[in-house]
Amino acid sequence: MVASRLFPLARLATLILVAILVMIPLITVALGGFKTIGELRTNPFGLPAMWDWTNYGGILSSAIFWRALANSAWLSAATVFLTVTFGLMAAFAFAQIRFLGRSFLFSYFLLGLLFPAATAILPLFVRIRDLGLLDSYWGVILPQTAFGLCMSIVLLWGFFRQLPQELWGAAVIDGCGYAGFLWHIVLPLSRPILATVSVFTLVHSWNAYLLPLTLLNSSQRYPWPLAIMQYANDYSVDWNLILAFITLTLIPAVAFFLLAQRQIIAGLTSGAVKG
């Protein structure tokens, strides 16, 4: 009886500790945007002695911030759409359709989970250059989609293979083919796992740094992780402006995650982690 009572308390204490460890850096960054450079050096973790709103006001009135935000939004939205669309079709085929080489192709996609983007950055740069997509949005969107397909296919495949075969039998009786079955039956049931894949892809694309740094040359196309560099030069770094910039750019991703968290949890628990 004692152990059964202590376990929920220990679990709650662990969750609170993890939440504190996650929130401390975020709160520190947000508070740093209200400080001066001198105060950041002497008091990096405490509350500001005087709350200076000019850093956030200057960022919000800057064209750099809104241009970088628009670039990140376009890159992330296009990456999420392509990743979810192609991952949905591929995972449905692997889970519901029997064809020659299915296991081999699925294993081939799984290999993508073993190799980070950094290992392929040089051949990727050469290929993007040969295709004429260097310093363009699509030169970043397409590689991000390719690297995101592996995880999306795994998550969606885990959900689709849990669908009962009776659904397919009923769809055949009603005259549905594979396309009709996917559109009319599978998609309405897949909203939780689609939200999960969308959020994971969005966060990864929103915070991407290496691919845009390698494939983009024009500052007009920089997403927000690269736009931060414009607040640093050879002689000084405006850390207070950088912290304010980071805080403002994290708000959309955090808000999207909070709005979709129920769907994310439902998607992970309903199919992605079942055996």
TATA-V835407 format. One record per backbone hydrogen bond with DSSP energy under -1.0 kcal/mol. CO is the residue of the C=O (numbers start at 1). NH is the residue of the N-H. Records with the same first field share a line. If there is no record, write none. Layout:
CO=NH ; NH
This chain:
1=5
2=6
3=7
6=10
7=11
8=12
9=13
10=14
11=15
12=16
13=17
14=18
15=19
16=20
17=21
18=22
19=23
20=24
23=27
24=28
25=29
26=30
27=31
28=32
31=34
32=35
34=52
36=40
37=41
38=42
39=43
53=57
54=58
55=59
56=60
57=61
59=62
62=66
63=67
64=68
65=69
66=70
67=71
68=72
69=73
70=74
71=75
72=76
73=77
74=78
75=79
76=80
77=81
78=82
79=83
80=84
81=85
82=86
83=87
84=88
85=89
86=90
87=91
88=92
89=93
90=94
91=95
92=96
93=97
99=102
101=105
102=106
103=107
104=108
105=109
106=110
107=111
109=112
110=113
111=114
116=119
117=120
120=124
121=125
122=126
123=127
124=128
125=129
126=130
127=131
128=133
129=132
137=140 ; 141
138=142
140=144
141=145
142=146
143=147
144=148
145=149
148=152
149=153
150=154
151=155
152=156
153=157
154=158
155=159
156=160
157=161
159=162
160=163
164=167
165=169
166=170
167=171
168=172
169=173
170=174
171=176
172=175
177=181
178=182
179=183
180=184
181=185 ; 186
182=187
185=189
187=190
190=194
191=195
192=196
193=197
194=198
195=199
196=200
197=201
198=202
199=203
200=204
201=205
202=206
203=207
205=208
209=213
210=214
211=215
212=216
215=135
218=221
223=227
224=228
226=229
227=230
228=231
229=232
231=238
236=233
237=239
238=242
239=243
240=244
241=245
242=246
243=247
244=248
245=249
246=250
250=254
251=255
252=256
253=257
254=258
255=259
256=260
260=264
261=265
262=266
263=267
264=268
265=269
266=270
267=271 ; 272
268=273
